[in-house]
Amino acid sequence: MWKLKLASADSAADSMEGCLDCLLKALTHNNAEASEKIRDAGVLDLFSALLAPKSPCAPKVANIVAEVAKNEFMRSPCVGAGLLPPLVQLLRSEDQDVLLQTGRALGNICYDSREYLLASEALFQRAHFSLLSNFHAIFLFFPTDSLQAELISMGVIPTLVKLLGIHSQNPSLTEMCLIAFGNLAELESSKEQFASTNIAEELVKLFQKQVEHEKKEMVFEVLAPLAENDTIKLQLVEAGLVESLLEVVDRTVDGEREEDMAELKTASDLMVLLLLGDESMQKLFEGGQGSVFQRVLSWVPSHNHQLQLAGALAIANFARNDGNCIHMVETGIVQKLLDLLERHVNEGNVTVQHAALSALRNLAIPVVNKSKMLSLGVADVVLKFLPSEMPPVQFKLLGTLRMLIDTQAQAAEQLGTNPTLVERLTEWCEAKDHAGVMGESSRLLSALIRHSRSKDVVRTVIQGGGVKHLVNMATSEHVIMQNEALVALGLMAALDLGLAEKDFEGTRLVQVLHKLLSDERSAPEIKYNSMILICAIMGSEPLHQAVRGLAFLDVVAKLRAHENQTVAQQASLTEQRLTVQS
C-alpha cells in the first residue's frame, strides 16, 4: 500500500504498474480482505487522479475499482472517494479496454445484487472487450434513485445519446444504450436533460430500422417513459414517430400472432400518450383536417377492441379545448361513439366503455354541444350502463350526465324525475370505497335540482333518499361541492319545504348550517348560501324552532362586518328575518 502511495507521488510508471498488479493479485487471492485493507489505507482517494483520461493506468485502476466494488461494503467508499465523475468521463474514451473496465467499475458500484453481479461478471468474461458488456453493467439495473441522479448530473445522458448516434450500426451497443435510456428515463429529473438532446430523432431513426419484434419492444420501452414529457412528445411527433406507429398498426391489426397483438397494443397506446401533450395533440389535430386525426377516427368502428379503445381515448385527448370539441361534434363523431357504446352494452368491455364515456364527457363541456348531443340520444345510451358494477365506468357515466345537463333545464328535469337513476345515485353516494364515484353521485344529484329548478325533481330526490347525501355534501372539504349542495338544498326548501321538512330535521341541517356560519374558514359563498338557506327554512315550524335554539342571531350579527360586501348585505337581511320571526 505504501509503495502505491509513493508511486502516486513520484509518477514512476513502472513502479505504479507494479503496485497495481500487486493489488489485483491480492484481490484475486482474497477479494474481501484485500478490499478492506485498500479502504482502510486510504488508497481509494488516490484513484481519482489515476483515472484521468490520458492516464496509462486508467484501465488497470478501473479494473481494481470494479473488483473492490464487488463487495457491498466498498460501494459507498468508492462513491465517497469521488470515483464516479472520473469514471463517467472515461465513457468518452475510444479505447475499448478502458470502456470495458469503466463499465465494470460503474456497474459494480451502482448495483446491489450479488446474483446480478456474478452474472454480469460472467458476461464480461465472455464479451472480449465488447462495448455491449460495458453498458450492460452500468445501466441494466440501478439500486437507488440517488446514484441514478448523480450519474445524470455528471452528463451521462448526452454522452450516451451521442454514442447512440455514432454507433447506431452496432446492434449490441444500441441495445445496451436502450437499456440505459429505459432505466434513466424512469427518473423524473432525467427528462429535461433528455429533452435537450436529439434523443427523439435518434430513437425514431432506430425504431424505423428495426425488423425483429424484440428489438422494437426495446425501443418502445424507452419511448414510453420519455413520452411522458410534453417537450419530448412534440419532438417525437416532429421526428415522424406517429407515421411509424401508424405503419405498425396497419401491419399488425389483422395479425393473429401474439407478437403482432403486442406490437399493436404498444403502438396504439403510445399514440394515445403522444396526444396527452397540448402542443403535440394540436399539431396532429390540424384543425380537424389532419391525416393522423382522420386515421385515428377510423379506429373507433373497428372490430378490434384494442383499436376501439385507442380510438376512443384519442378522441378524449383531442377533446381538450372547446374549438376541437365543437368541430368534432359537428363532424359526426358523437354517433361513432354511441355506436361503439351500443356494441359494448352486452359485450361489457370495461376499458372501451370507460374510454368512450370519457370522450363523450369531454365533448359535452362546450355549451353549444350539449343540446346537440342530447338530441342525438347521448343520455339514453349512457343510462344503459347504470347497472354497471365497475367504478371506473360509474365515474365516467356520472361525469358525462353532469356535463350534459349543465344549463339544460329540460334534460335535467327528464333525468331528475327518473326514479331508477335517482335511486342508483343515492346508492352510489354511499360507495365509501370509491370516493370519486361517491362525490360525482352527490354532484349529479345537486345538478339535477339546480339546473331543472323543478318541483317534480325535488320530490323524486326526496323520495329517493337524496336529502341526507346533499346535507353531507355541504360539509365536504371542497368548496365547490359545498356550494353546489347548499344551492340545491335552498331550491329544495323553496320548491317543497313541506316534503323536505322531515329529512331536513333528520339530517340535522340546521346544526350543519350553524357550524358553517360559525367557522371562520368557510368561504364567503358558503356563508352567503347558508344564510339564504336559513331564510328558506324559516317557514317550517320545527326548523324555525331549531334555528332559534342555536342563537343564530349572534352568529349572523357578526357577519354584518364581513369583508365581503355580498356576505355583509345578506347578513343584514338574514338578521332582519330572524328578528321578525323570533
C-alpha positions as CSV (number, residue, x, y, z in Angstrom):
1,M,0.0,0.0,0.0
2,W,2.8,2.3,1.0
3,K,4.6,1.7,-2.4
4,L,1.4,2.6,-4.2
5,K,1.3,5.9,-2.4
6,L,4.9,6.7,-3.3
7,A,4.3,5.7,-6.9
8,S,1.4,8.1,-7.0
9,A,3.6,10.8,-5.6
10,D,6.6,10.5,-7.9
11,S,4.7,9.2,-11.0
12,A,7.2,6.4,-11.7
13,A,5.2,4.4,-14.3
14,D,6.9,1.1,-13.8
15,S,6.6,1.3,-10.0
16,M,2.9,2.3,-10.4
17,E,2.1,-0.6,-12.7
18,G,3.8,-3.0,-10.4
19,C,1.8,-1.8,-7.4
20,L,-1.4,-2.0,-9.3
21,D,-0.5,-5.6,-10.4
22,C,0.1,-6.5,-6.7
23,L,-3.3,-5.1,-5.8
24,L,-5.0,-7.1,-8.5
25,K,-3.2,-10.2,-7.4
26,A,-4.2,-9.6,-3.8
27,L,-7.8,-9.1,-4.8
28,T,-7.8,-12.3,-6.8
29,H,-6.5,-14.2,-3.8
30,N,-8.9,-12.8,-1.2
31,N,-11.1,-10.0,-2.5
32,A,-12.9,-9.1,0.7
33,E,-9.8,-8.9,2.9
34,A,-7.7,-7.0,0.3
35,S,-10.6,-4.6,-0.3
36,E,-10.9,-3.8,3.3
37,K,-7.2,-3.0,3.5
38,I,-7.4,-0.8,0.5
39,R,-10.2,1.1,2.1
40,D,-8.5,1.4,5.5
41,A,-5.2,2.6,4.0
42,G,-6.9,5.4,2.1
43,V,-5.8,4.1,-1.3
44,L,-9.2,4.8,-2.9
45,D,-8.5,8.5,-2.5
46,L,-5.6,8.1,-4.9
47,F,-7.6,6.5,-7.7
48,S,-9.4,9.6,-8.9
49,A,-6.3,11.2,-10.3
50,L,-5.2,7.8,-11.8
51,L,-8.5,7.6,-13.7
52,A,-7.7,10.7,-15.8
53,P,-8.5,10.1,-19.5
54,K,-4.8,10.3,-20.5
55,S,-3.5,8.2,-17.7
56,P,-1.9,4.9,-18.9
57,C,-3.0,3.3,-15.6
58,A,-6.7,4.1,-16.2
59,P,-7.8,0.6,-17.4
60,K,-6.0,-1.2,-14.5
61,V,-7.2,1.3,-11.9
62,A,-10.8,0.9,-13.2
63,N,-10.3,-2.9,-13.0
64,I,-9.3,-2.6,-9.4
65,V,-12.3,-0.4,-8.6
66,A,-14.5,-3.0,-10.3
67,E,-13.0,-5.7,-8.2
68,V,-13.3,-3.9,-4.8
69,A,-16.9,-2.8,-5.7
70,K,-18.0,-6.4,-5.8
71,N,-18.2,-6.0,-2.1
72,E,-21.3,-4.2,-0.8
73,F,-19.3,-2.5,2.0
74,M,-16.9,-0.9,-0.6
75,R,-19.5,0.8,-2.8
76,S,-20.2,3.8,-0.6
77,P,-16.5,4.4,0.0
78,C,-15.9,4.3,-3.8
79,V,-18.6,7.0,-4.2
80,G,-17.2,8.9,-1.2
81,A,-13.7,8.9,-2.7
82,G,-15.1,10.8,-5.7
83,L,-14.6,8.0,-8.3
84,L,-17.9,8.4,-10.1
85,P,-17.0,11.6,-12.0
86,P,-13.7,10.3,-13.5
87,L,-15.3,7.0,-14.4
88,V,-18.1,8.8,-16.2
89,Q,-15.5,10.9,-18.0
90,L,-13.9,7.7,-19.2
91,L,-17.1,6.8,-21.1
92,R,-15.9,9.2,-23.7
93,S,-12.8,7.1,-24.4
94,E,-12.4,5.4,-27.7
95,D,-10.3,2.7,-26.1
96,Q,-12.4,-0.4,-25.7
97,D,-10.3,-1.8,-22.9
98,V,-10.9,1.5,-21.0
99,L,-14.6,1.3,-21.7
100,L,-14.8,-2.3,-20.6
101,Q,-13.2,-1.7,-17.2
102,T,-15.0,1.6,-16.7
103,G,-18.3,-0.2,-17.4
104,R,-17.4,-2.9,-14.9
105,A,-16.5,-0.4,-12.2
106,L,-19.6,1.7,-12.6
107,G,-21.8,-1.3,-12.9
108,N,-20.5,-2.9,-9.7
109,I,-20.6,0.4,-7.8
110,C,-24.2,1.0,-8.9
111,Y,-25.7,-2.4,-8.3
112,D,-26.8,-4.0,-5.1
113,S,-27.4,-7.7,-6.0
114,R,-24.8,-10.4,-5.6
115,E,-26.7,-12.6,-8.1
116,Y,-26.6,-9.9,-10.8
117,L,-23.0,-9.1,-10.0
118,L,-21.9,-12.7,-10.7
119,A,-24.0,-12.8,-13.9
120,S,-22.6,-9.5,-15.2
121,E,-19.0,-10.6,-14.4
122,A,-19.6,-13.8,-16.4
123,L,-20.9,-11.7,-19.2
124,F,-17.8,-9.6,-19.2
125,Q,-15.6,-12.6,-19.3
126,R,-17.4,-13.7,-22.5
127,A,-17.5,-10.2,-24.0
128,H,-13.9,-9.9,-25.2
129,F,-13.8,-6.2,-24.6
130,S,-17.2,-5.6,-26.2
131,L,-18.9,-2.3,-25.8
132,L,-22.0,-4.3,-25.2
133,S,-20.9,-5.5,-21.8
134,N,-19.7,-2.1,-20.7
135,F,-23.2,-0.5,-20.9
136,H,-24.9,-3.6,-19.8
137,A,-23.1,-3.5,-16.5
138,I,-23.7,0.2,-15.9
139,F,-27.4,0.5,-16.7
140,L,-29.3,-2.8,-16.8
141,F,-30.2,-2.2,-13.1
142,F,-29.9,0.7,-10.7
143,P,-30.2,0.2,-6.9
144,T,-31.1,3.7,-5.9
145,D,-32.5,6.9,-7.4
146,S,-29.7,8.8,-5.7
147,L,-27.0,7.1,-7.8
148,Q,-29.0,7.5,-10.9
149,A,-29.4,11.2,-10.2
150,E,-25.7,11.5,-9.5
151,L,-24.8,9.9,-12.9
152,I,-27.3,12.1,-14.6
153,S,-25.8,15.2,-13.1
154,M,-22.4,14.1,-14.4
155,G,-23.7,14.2,-18.0
156,V,-24.2,10.6,-18.7
157,I,-27.3,11.2,-20.8
158,P,-25.8,13.4,-23.6
159,T,-22.8,11.1,-23.7
160,L,-24.9,8.1,-24.3
161,V,-27.1,9.8,-26.9
162,K,-24.0,10.9,-28.8
163,L,-22.7,7.3,-28.7
164,L,-26.0,6.0,-30.0
165,G,-25.7,8.3,-32.9
166,I,-22.2,7.3,-33.6
167,H,-22.6,3.6,-33.2
168,S,-26.2,3.2,-34.5
169,Q,-25.0,0.4,-36.8
170,N,-23.7,-1.6,-33.8
171,P,-26.7,-3.8,-32.7
172,S,-25.0,-4.7,-29.4
173,L,-24.2,-1.2,-28.4
174,T,-27.6,0.2,-29.4
175,E,-29.2,-2.5,-27.4
176,M,-27.3,-1.5,-24.3
177,C,-27.9,2.2,-24.9
178,L,-31.6,1.4,-24.9
179,I,-31.3,-0.4,-21.6
180,A,-29.5,2.6,-20.2
181,F,-32.1,5.0,-21.5
182,G,-35.0,2.9,-20.3
183,N,-33.7,3.0,-16.7
184,L,-32.6,6.6,-16.7
185,A,-35.9,7.8,-18.2
186,E,-37.8,6.5,-15.2
187,L,-36.3,9.2,-13.1
188,E,-38.2,12.5,-13.5
189,S,-35.1,14.6,-13.2
190,S,-33.7,13.0,-16.4
191,K,-36.5,14.2,-18.7
192,E,-35.2,17.8,-19.1
193,Q,-31.7,16.5,-19.9
194,F,-33.1,14.1,-22.5
195,A,-35.2,16.9,-24.0
196,S,-32.0,19.0,-24.5
197,T,-30.5,16.2,-26.7
198,N,-31.6,14.8,-30.1
199,I,-32.8,11.6,-28.4
200,A,-36.2,11.8,-30.2
201,E,-34.6,11.9,-33.6
202,E,-32.2,9.1,-32.8
203,L,-34.8,6.8,-31.3
204,V,-37.2,7.3,-34.2
205,K,-34.5,6.5,-36.8
206,L,-33.6,3.4,-34.7
207,F,-37.2,2.3,-34.5
208,Q,-37.7,2.7,-38.2
209,K,-34.8,0.3,-38.9
210,Q,-35.9,-2.5,-36.6
211,V,-37.4,-5.6,-38.0
212,E,-37.3,-8.0,-35.1
213,H,-40.2,-7.9,-32.6
214,E,-37.9,-8.0,-29.6
215,K,-35.8,-5.0,-30.8
216,K,-39.0,-2.9,-31.5
217,E,-40.2,-3.7,-28.0
218,M,-36.9,-2.4,-26.6
219,V,-37.3,0.9,-28.4
220,F,-41.0,1.1,-27.2
221,E,-39.9,0.6,-23.6
222,V,-37.7,3.7,-23.9
223,L,-40.2,5.8,-25.8
224,A,-43.0,5.3,-23.3
225,P,-41.3,6.9,-20.2
226,L,-39.7,9.6,-22.3
227,A,-43.0,10.4,-24.0
228,E,-44.4,11.4,-20.6
229,N,-42.6,14.7,-21.0
230,D,-44.5,17.2,-23.1
231,T,-41.4,18.6,-24.8
232,I,-40.2,15.2,-25.8
233,K,-43.8,14.3,-27.0
234,L,-43.6,17.2,-29.5
235,Q,-40.0,16.2,-30.5
236,L,-41.1,12.7,-31.2
237,V,-44.1,13.9,-33.3
238,E,-41.8,16.2,-35.3
239,A,-39.3,13.4,-35.8
240,G,-42.0,11.3,-37.5
241,L,-42.8,8.7,-34.8
242,V,-46.6,8.9,-35.4
243,E,-46.3,7.9,-39.0
244,S,-44.1,4.9,-38.0
245,L,-46.7,3.9,-35.3
246,L,-49.5,4.0,-37.8
247,E,-47.5,1.7,-40.1
248,V,-47.2,-0.7,-37.2
249,V,-50.9,-0.6,-36.6
250,D,-51.7,-1.2,-40.3
251,R,-49.3,-4.2,-40.4
252,T,-50.5,-5.9,-37.2
253,V,-54.2,-5.1,-37.0
254,D,-55.2,-8.4,-38.6
255,G,-52.3,-10.4,-37.2
256,E,-53.1,-13.4,-35.1
257,R,-49.6,-13.9,-33.7
258,E,-49.0,-12.9,-30.1
259,E,-46.2,-10.6,-31.1
260,D,-48.5,-8.8,-33.6
261,M,-51.1,-8.2,-30.9
262,A,-48.4,-7.0,-28.6
263,E,-47.0,-4.5,-31.1
264,L,-50.5,-3.3,-32.0
265,K,-51.2,-2.6,-28.4
266,T,-47.9,-0.9,-27.7
267,A,-48.1,1.3,-30.9
268,S,-51.7,2.4,-30.3
269,D,-51.1,3.1,-26.6
270,L,-48.0,5.2,-27.5
271,M,-50.1,7.1,-30.0
272,V,-52.6,8.0,-27.2
273,L,-49.8,9.0,-24.9
274,L,-48.4,11.4,-27.5
275,L,-51.8,13.1,-27.6
276,L,-51.7,14.0,-23.9
277,G,-49.4,16.9,-24.7
278,D,-51.2,20.1,-25.7
279,E,-48.8,21.1,-28.5
280,S,-48.3,17.6,-29.9
281,M,-52.1,17.0,-29.8
282,Q,-52.9,20.2,-31.6
283,K,-50.2,19.6,-34.2
284,L,-51.8,16.3,-35.1
285,F,-55.3,17.7,-35.0
286,E,-54.6,20.3,-37.7
287,G,-57.9,21.9,-37.4
288,G,-59.7,18.6,-37.7
289,Q,-58.2,18.0,-41.1
290,G,-55.1,16.2,-40.1
291,S,-54.4,12.8,-41.7
292,V,-53.4,11.4,-38.3
293,F,-56.6,12.6,-36.7
294,Q,-58.7,11.1,-39.5
295,R,-56.8,7.8,-39.3
296,V,-57.4,7.6,-35.5
297,L,-61.2,8.2,-36.0
298,S,-61.3,5.2,-38.3
299,W,-60.2,3.0,-35.3
300,V,-63.5,3.6,-33.5
301,P,-65.7,1.4,-35.7
302,S,-63.0,-1.3,-35.9
303,H,-63.8,-4.8,-34.8
304,N,-60.5,-4.9,-32.9
305,H,-61.0,-4.0,-29.2
306,Q,-57.6,-2.5,-28.8
307,L,-58.1,-0.1,-31.7
308,Q,-61.6,0.8,-30.4
309,L,-60.1,1.6,-27.1
310,A,-57.2,3.6,-28.5
311,G,-59.6,5.5,-30.9
312,A,-61.9,6.5,-28.1
313,L,-59.0,7.5,-25.8
314,A,-57.5,9.5,-28.7
315,I,-60.9,11.4,-29.2
316,A,-60.9,12.1,-25.5
317,N,-57.4,13.6,-25.8
318,F,-58.2,15.6,-28.8
319,A,-61.3,16.9,-27.0
320,R,-59.4,19.1,-24.6
321,N,-60.4,22.5,-25.9
322,D,-63.7,24.0,-27.0
323,G,-62.7,24.5,-30.6
324,N,-61.7,20.9,-31.1
325,C,-64.9,19.7,-29.3
326,I,-67.2,21.8,-31.3
327,H,-65.6,20.7,-34.6
328,M,-65.8,17.0,-33.7
329,V,-69.4,17.2,-32.7
330,E,-70.2,19.0,-36.0
331,T,-68.5,16.3,-38.0
332,G,-70.4,13.3,-36.5
333,I,-68.0,11.8,-34.0
334,V,-70.7,11.5,-31.3
335,Q,-72.6,9.0,-33.3
336,K,-69.5,6.9,-33.8
337,L,-69.0,6.8,-30.0
338,L,-72.7,6.0,-29.4
339,D,-72.5,3.1,-31.9
340,L,-69.4,1.9,-30.1
341,L,-71.0,2.0,-26.7
342,E,-74.1,0.2,-28.0
343,R,-71.8,-2.6,-29.1
344,H,-70.4,-2.9,-25.6
345,V,-73.6,-2.8,-23.5
346,N,-73.7,-6.5,-23.7
347,E,-70.1,-7.3,-24.6
348,G,-69.1,-5.5,-21.4
349,N,-65.5,-4.5,-22.3
350,V,-64.9,-2.1,-19.4
351,T,-61.9,-0.3,-20.8
352,V,-63.8,0.5,-24.0
353,Q,-66.8,1.6,-22.1
354,H,-64.7,3.9,-19.9
355,A,-62.8,5.4,-22.9
356,A,-66.0,6.1,-24.9
357,L,-67.7,7.7,-21.9
358,S,-64.5,9.8,-21.3
359,A,-64.7,11.1,-24.8
360,L,-68.4,11.9,-24.6
361,R,-67.8,13.7,-21.3
362,N,-65.1,15.9,-22.8
363,L,-67.2,16.6,-25.9
364,A,-70.1,17.7,-23.7
365,I,-68.2,20.5,-22.0
366,P,-68.8,23.4,-24.5
367,V,-72.3,24.8,-24.0
368,V,-73.1,24.7,-27.8
369,N,-72.5,21.0,-27.8
370,K,-74.9,20.0,-25.0
371,S,-78.2,20.3,-26.8
372,K,-76.8,18.7,-30.0
373,M,-75.6,15.7,-28.1
374,L,-78.8,15.4,-26.1
375,S,-80.8,15.4,-29.4
376,L,-78.6,12.6,-30.6
377,G,-79.7,10.5,-27.6
378,V,-76.5,10.5,-25.7
379,A,-78.2,10.5,-22.3
380,D,-80.4,7.5,-23.3
381,V,-77.3,5.4,-24.3
382,V,-75.3,6.4,-21.2
383,L,-78.2,5.4,-19.0
384,K,-77.9,1.8,-20.4
385,F,-74.8,1.5,-18.3
386,L,-76.5,2.2,-14.9
387,P,-76.4,-1.4,-14.0
388,S,-72.6,-1.4,-14.3
389,E,-70.7,-2.5,-11.1
390,M,-67.4,-1.2,-12.3
391,P,-66.4,2.0,-10.5
392,P,-64.4,3.5,-13.5
393,V,-67.5,3.2,-15.7
394,Q,-69.7,4.5,-13.0
395,F,-67.5,7.5,-12.5
396,K,-67.4,8.5,-16.2
397,L,-71.1,7.8,-16.6
398,L,-71.8,10.3,-13.8
399,G,-69.5,12.9,-15.2
400,T,-71.0,12.6,-18.7
401,L,-74.5,13.1,-17.4
402,R,-73.5,16.0,-15.2
403,M,-71.8,17.8,-18.2
404,L,-74.8,17.2,-20.4
405,I,-77.4,18.7,-18.1
406,D,-75.4,21.8,-17.2
407,T,-77.7,24.7,-18.2
408,Q,-80.1,22.2,-19.9
409,A,-83.3,22.5,-17.8
410,Q,-85.4,20.1,-19.9
411,A,-82.8,17.4,-19.8
412,A,-82.2,17.9,-16.1
413,E,-85.9,17.5,-15.4
414,Q,-86.2,14.5,-17.6
415,L,-83.3,12.7,-15.8
416,G,-84.2,14.1,-12.4
417,T,-87.7,12.5,-12.5
418,N,-86.2,9.1,-13.4
419,P,-86.6,7.2,-10.2
420,T,-84.3,4.4,-11.4
421,L,-81.5,6.9,-11.9
422,V,-82.1,8.8,-8.6
423,E,-82.1,5.5,-6.6
424,R,-78.9,4.4,-8.3
425,L,-77.3,7.8,-7.4
426,T,-78.3,7.5,-3.8
427,E,-76.8,4.0,-3.7
428,W,-73.5,5.3,-5.2
429,C,-73.5,8.2,-2.7
430,E,-72.6,5.6,-0.1
431,A,-69.8,4.0,-2.1
432,K,-67.2,4.8,0.5
433,D,-64.6,2.6,-1.1
434,H,-64.8,4.7,-4.2
435,A,-64.5,8.4,-3.3
436,G,-64.7,9.6,-6.9
437,V,-68.0,7.7,-7.6
438,M,-69.4,8.9,-4.2
439,G,-68.5,12.6,-5.0
440,E,-69.8,12.5,-8.5
441,S,-73.1,10.9,-7.5
442,S,-73.7,13.7,-5.0
443,R,-72.8,16.4,-7.5
444,L,-75.2,14.9,-10.1
445,L,-78.0,14.8,-7.5
446,S,-77.3,18.5,-6.8
447,A,-77.1,19.3,-10.6
448,L,-80.4,17.7,-11.3
449,I,-82.1,20.1,-8.9
450,R,-80.0,23.2,-9.7
451,H,-80.4,23.0,-13.5
452,S,-84.1,21.8,-13.6
453,R,-85.5,24.0,-10.7
454,S,-88.3,21.6,-10.9
455,K,-90.7,20.6,-8.0
456,D,-91.1,17.2,-9.6
457,V,-87.3,16.6,-9.5
458,V,-87.1,17.8,-5.9
459,R,-89.9,15.3,-4.9
460,T,-88.1,12.5,-6.8
461,V,-84.9,13.2,-5.0
462,I,-86.5,13.5,-1.6
463,Q,-88.5,10.3,-2.1
464,G,-85.3,8.6,-3.3
465,G,-83.5,9.4,-0.1
466,G,-81.2,12.0,-1.6
467,V,-81.5,14.7,1.1
468,K,-79.0,13.2,3.5
469,H,-76.4,13.0,0.8
470,L,-76.8,16.6,-0.1
471,V,-76.5,17.7,3.5
472,N,-73.4,15.5,3.8
473,M,-72.1,17.1,0.7
474,A,-72.4,20.5,2.3
475,T,-69.7,19.5,4.8
476,S,-67.3,18.5,2.0
477,E,-63.7,19.7,2.1
478,H,-64.2,21.0,-1.4
479,V,-65.8,24.5,-1.6
480,I,-67.3,23.9,-5.0
481,M,-69.2,20.8,-3.7
482,Q,-70.3,22.6,-0.5
483,N,-71.7,25.4,-2.6
484,E,-73.5,23.1,-5.1
485,A,-75.1,21.3,-2.2
486,L,-76.3,24.5,-0.4
487,V,-77.8,25.9,-3.6
488,A,-79.6,22.6,-4.3
489,L,-80.9,22.4,-0.7
490,G,-82.0,26.1,-0.9
491,L,-84.1,25.2,-4.1
492,M,-85.5,22.2,-2.3
493,A,-86.6,24.3,0.6
494,A,-88.1,26.9,-1.8
495,L,-89.9,24.4,-4.0
496,D,-91.3,21.9,-1.5
497,L,-90.3,22.7,2.1
498,G,-93.3,20.6,3.4
499,L,-92.0,17.4,1.9
500,A,-88.4,18.1,2.7
501,E,-89.0,19.2,6.3
502,K,-88.7,15.7,7.9
503,D,-85.5,14.9,6.1
504,F,-84.0,18.3,7.0
505,E,-84.7,17.6,10.6
506,G,-83.4,14.0,10.5
507,T,-80.1,15.1,8.8
508,R,-79.6,18.0,11.4
509,L,-79.4,20.5,8.6
510,V,-79.8,23.5,11.0
511,Q,-76.8,22.3,13.1
512,V,-74.7,21.9,9.9
513,L,-75.6,25.5,8.8
514,H,-74.8,26.9,12.2
515,K,-71.3,25.2,12.0
516,L,-70.7,26.6,8.5
517,L,-71.6,30.1,9.5
518,S,-69.6,29.9,12.7
519,D,-66.4,28.6,11.1
520,E,-64.1,31.4,10.1
521,R,-62.6,29.2,7.4
522,S,-65.8,28.9,5.5
523,A,-65.6,30.6,2.1
524,P,-67.7,33.8,1.5
525,E,-70.0,31.9,-0.9
526,I,-70.6,29.2,1.7
527,K,-71.6,31.7,4.3
528,Y,-73.8,33.6,1.8
529,N,-75.7,30.4,0.6
530,S,-76.0,29.1,4.2
531,M,-77.8,32.3,5.2
532,I,-80.1,32.1,2.1
533,L,-81.0,28.5,3.2
534,I,-81.6,29.6,6.8
535,C,-84.2,32.1,5.5
536,A,-85.8,29.5,3.2
537,I,-86.4,27.0,6.0
538,M,-87.9,29.5,8.5
539,G,-91.4,28.7,7.1
540,S,-91.2,25.3,8.8
541,E,-92.1,25.4,12.5
542,P,-89.8,22.7,13.7
543,L,-86.9,24.0,11.7
544,H,-87.7,27.5,12.9
545,Q,-87.5,26.3,16.5
546,A,-84.2,24.6,15.8
547,V,-82.8,27.9,14.4
548,R,-84.0,29.8,17.5
549,G,-82.5,27.2,19.8
550,L,-79.0,27.7,18.3
551,A,-78.8,31.5,18.7
552,F,-78.2,32.2,15.0
553,L,-78.7,35.9,15.6
554,D,-75.4,36.2,17.3
555,V,-73.5,34.5,14.5
556,V,-75.3,36.4,11.8
557,A,-74.8,39.7,13.5
558,K,-71.0,39.3,13.4
559,L,-71.2,38.7,9.7
560,R,-72.6,42.2,9.1
561,A,-69.0,43.3,9.4
562,H,-67.7,40.7,7.0
563,E,-65.1,42.0,4.4
564,N,-67.1,40.6,1.6
565,Q,-69.9,43.1,0.8
566,T,-72.3,40.4,-0.5
567,V,-72.0,38.4,2.7
568,A,-72.4,41.5,4.8
569,Q,-75.5,42.6,3.0
570,Q,-77.1,39.1,3.2
571,A,-76.2,39.0,6.9
572,S,-78.2,42.2,7.5
573,L,-81.2,40.7,5.6
574,T,-81.0,37.4,7.4
575,E,-80.7,39.2,10.8
576,Q,-83.9,41.2,10.0
577,R,-85.7,38.0,9.0
578,L,-84.6,36.2,12.2
579,T,-85.5,39.2,14.3
580,V,-89.0,39.5,12.8
581,Q,-89.7,35.8,13.3
582,S,-88.1,35.4,16.7
